[in-house]
Amino acid sequence: MTMQKLMVGLLTATSLLVFGPGQGCATDLQGSWSGGGPMSFASGAKESAKCRARYTRASNEGYVVSAICATASARAAQTATLRKIDGNRYRGTFYNREYGISGIITVIVRGASQSVSLTSDAGWASLKFSK
């Protein structure tokens, strides 16, 4: 896998995590969120990502997320599905069709902010977002 493909995969994962679960009511996620944070690729390379995500309610405790993330070297669009797992926590999967990369996203919501974690074979990301 090339460095750019790894970066796009990680950006994809990052974007999806950004839109993941959170603290409080499921309604806390609906709408637009933005932010960023560090990401690391399977190669060991690290970059800072900036993301924008839109959450749309799919059920009482589930969401569909579409996101775009960018670093200094790449930009990626991806989708994700999230399900409430406990109080302010959500978990789900993300997918980037262009690069065939998927992984797990976890979101913890605290008021108008989120902590998002993304993991995949292509790397990981730890992001902070706000409304």
C-alpha beads as a LAMMPS data file, in Angstrom:
LAMMPS data file: protein, C-alpha beads

131 atoms
130 bonds

1 atom types
1 bond types

-500.0 500.0 xlo xhi
-500.0 500.0 ylo yhi
-500.0 500.0 zlo zhi

Masses

1 110.0

Atoms # bond

1 1 1 0.000 0.000 0.000
2 1 1 1.407 3.414 -0.921
3 1 1 1.864 6.184 1.643
4 1 1 -0.855 8.243 -0.043
5 1 1 -3.280 5.302 0.049
6 1 1 -2.492 4.767 3.744
7 1 1 -3.056 8.442 4.425
8 1 1 -6.362 8.478 2.604
9 1 1 -7.421 5.384 4.527
10 1 1 -6.538 7.013 7.802
11 1 1 -8.249 10.230 6.795
12 1 1 -11.301 8.191 5.990
13 1 1 -11.193 6.496 9.348
14 1 1 -10.665 9.825 11.022
15 1 1 -13.621 11.396 9.333
16 1 1 -15.861 8.601 10.357
17 1 1 -14.770 8.683 13.914
18 1 1 -15.424 12.324 14.080
19 1 1 -19.001 11.582 13.455
20 1 1 -19.278 8.770 15.870
21 1 1 -21.147 8.295 19.099
22 1 1 -21.334 10.722 21.904
23 1 1 -22.481 11.515 25.393
24 1 1 -26.074 12.422 26.081
25 1 1 -29.078 11.962 23.866
26 1 1 -28.744 10.572 20.383
27 1 1 -30.036 13.934 19.138
28 1 1 -26.736 15.462 20.279
29 1 1 -25.000 14.035 17.197
30 1 1 -27.352 15.179 14.458
31 1 1 -25.994 17.975 12.302
32 1 1 -22.553 19.291 11.373
33 1 1 -19.335 18.830 13.376
34 1 1 -15.740 19.871 12.680
35 1 1 -12.300 19.567 14.208
36 1 1 -9.195 17.448 13.920
37 1 1 -6.183 15.894 15.535
38 1 1 -3.261 13.546 15.055
39 1 1 -3.282 10.456 12.899
40 1 1 -0.695 7.749 12.379
41 1 1 -0.255 5.439 9.410
42 1 1 0.774 1.796 9.386
43 1 1 4.162 2.975 8.064
44 1 1 4.709 4.992 11.252
45 1 1 4.267 8.363 9.526
46 1 1 2.142 10.926 11.406
47 1 1 0.106 13.905 10.214
48 1 1 -2.473 16.332 11.510
49 1 1 -5.969 16.102 10.011
50 1 1 -8.847 18.587 9.764
51 1 1 -12.355 17.204 9.216
52 1 1 -15.983 18.153 8.645
53 1 1 -18.802 15.679 9.180
54 1 1 -22.560 15.556 8.845
55 1 1 -24.614 13.182 11.025
56 1 1 -28.056 12.067 9.905
57 1 1 -30.301 10.047 12.201
58 1 1 -30.978 6.527 10.875
59 1 1 -32.915 5.244 13.939
60 1 1 -33.489 6.137 17.605
61 1 1 -29.923 5.144 18.480
62 1 1 -28.171 5.078 15.104
63 1 1 -26.645 7.525 12.631
64 1 1 -25.251 7.618 9.122
65 1 1 -22.242 9.890 8.752
66 1 1 -20.609 11.464 5.726
67 1 1 -17.268 13.172 6.236
68 1 1 -14.364 14.827 4.498
69 1 1 -10.901 14.996 6.075
70 1 1 -7.690 16.550 4.827
71 1 1 -4.013 16.637 5.748
72 1 1 -1.150 18.487 4.112
73 1 1 -0.799 15.628 1.615
74 1 1 -4.269 14.169 0.970
75 1 1 -8.039 14.607 1.082
76 1 1 -10.603 11.831 1.524
77 1 1 -14.388 11.417 1.657
78 1 1 -15.982 8.525 3.511
79 1 1 -19.157 7.199 5.100
80 1 1 -19.907 5.528 8.412
81 1 1 -22.697 3.985 10.438
82 1 1 -22.895 4.421 14.209
83 1 1 -24.914 2.794 16.968
84 1 1 -25.309 3.964 20.554
85 1 1 -23.631 1.441 22.854
86 1 1 -23.890 3.132 26.257
87 1 1 -24.923 6.561 27.523
88 1 1 -22.662 8.956 25.629
89 1 1 -20.769 6.335 23.577
90 1 1 -21.238 5.250 19.978
91 1 1 -19.451 2.636 17.942
92 1 1 -19.573 1.658 14.306
93 1 1 -17.741 1.089 11.075
94 1 1 -16.405 3.399 8.409
95 1 1 -15.654 2.798 4.755
96 1 1 -13.808 4.611 1.983
97 1 1 -14.998 3.198 -1.337
98 1 1 -12.268 4.871 -3.380
99 1 1 -9.465 3.085 -1.504
100 1 1 -11.329 0.053 -0.159
101 1 1 -10.399 0.871 3.442
102 1 1 -12.626 0.107 6.415
103 1 1 -12.312 0.077 10.185
104 1 1 -13.849 0.772 13.564
105 1 1 -14.880 4.161 14.924
106 1 1 -15.728 5.057 18.498
107 1 1 -17.206 8.379 19.589
108 1 1 -17.709 9.827 23.057
109 1 1 -19.901 12.930 23.239
110 1 1 -19.600 15.513 26.011
111 1 1 -21.996 18.373 25.410
112 1 1 -21.013 20.193 22.221
113 1 1 -17.725 18.304 21.815
114 1 1 -16.670 14.796 20.771
115 1 1 -13.642 12.574 21.193
116 1 1 -13.318 10.315 18.161
117 1 1 -11.056 7.290 17.770
118 1 1 -10.501 5.497 14.473
119 1 1 -8.633 2.270 13.895
120 1 1 -7.919 0.239 10.778
121 1 1 -5.127 -1.779 9.193
122 1 1 -4.068 1.517 7.560
123 1 1 -3.499 3.377 10.865
124 1 1 -5.294 5.241 13.649
125 1 1 -6.591 8.708 14.495
126 1 1 -7.494 10.518 17.725
127 1 1 -9.690 13.530 17.026
128 1 1 -11.581 16.244 18.893
129 1 1 -14.675 17.853 17.319
130 1 1 -17.220 20.507 18.148
131 1 1 -20.494 21.808 16.746

Bonds

1 1 1 2
2 1 2 3
3 1 3 4
4 1 4 5
5 1 5 6
6 1 6 7
7 1 7 8
8 1 8 9
9 1 9 10
10 1 10 11
11 1 11 12
12 1 12 13
13 1 13 14
14 1 14 15
15 1 15 16
16 1 16 17
17 1 17 18
18 1 18 19
19 1 19 20
20 1 20 21
21 1 21 22
22 1 22 23
23 1 23 24
24 1 24 25
25 1 25 26
26 1 26 27
27 1 27 28
28 1 28 29
29 1 29 30
30 1 30 31
31 1 31 32
32 1 32 33
33 1 33 34
34 1 34 35
35 1 35 36
36 1 36 37
37 1 37 38
38 1 38 39
39 1 39 40
40 1 40 41
41 1 41 42
42 1 42 43
43 1 43 44
44 1 44 45
45 1 45 46
46 1 46 47
47 1 47 48
48 1 48 49
49 1 49 50
50 1 50 51
51 1 51 52
52 1 52 53
53 1 53 54
54 1 54 55
55 1 55 56
56 1 56 57
57 1 57 58
58 1 58 59
59 1 59 60
60 1 60 61
61 1 61 62
62 1 62 63
63 1 63 64
64 1 64 65
65 1 65 66
66 1 66 67
67 1 67 68
68 1 68 69
69 1 69 70
70 1 70 71
71 1 71 72
72 1 72 73
73 1 73 74
74 1 74 75
75 1 75 76
76 1 76 77
77 1 77 78
78 1 78 79
79 1 79 80
80 1 80 81
81 1 81 82
82 1 82 83
83 1 83 84
84 1 84 85
85 1 85 86
86 1 86 87
87 1 87 88
88 1 88 89
89 1 89 90
90 1 90 91
91 1 91 92
92 1 92 93
93 1 93 94
94 1 94 95
95 1 95 96
96 1 96 97
97 1 97 98
98 1 98 99
99 1 99 100
100 1 100 101
101 1 101 102
102 1 102 103
103 1 103 104
104 1 104 105
105 1 105 106
106 1 106 107
107 1 107 108
108 1 108 109
109 1 109 110
110 1 110 111
111 1 111 112
112 1 112 113
113 1 113 114
114 1 114 115
115 1 115 116
116 1 116 117
117 1 117 118
118 1 118 119
119 1 119 120
120 1 120 121
121 1 121 122
122 1 122 123
123 1 123 124
124 1 124 125
125 1 125 126
126 1 126 127
127 1 127 128
128 1 128 129
129 1 129 130
130 1 130 131
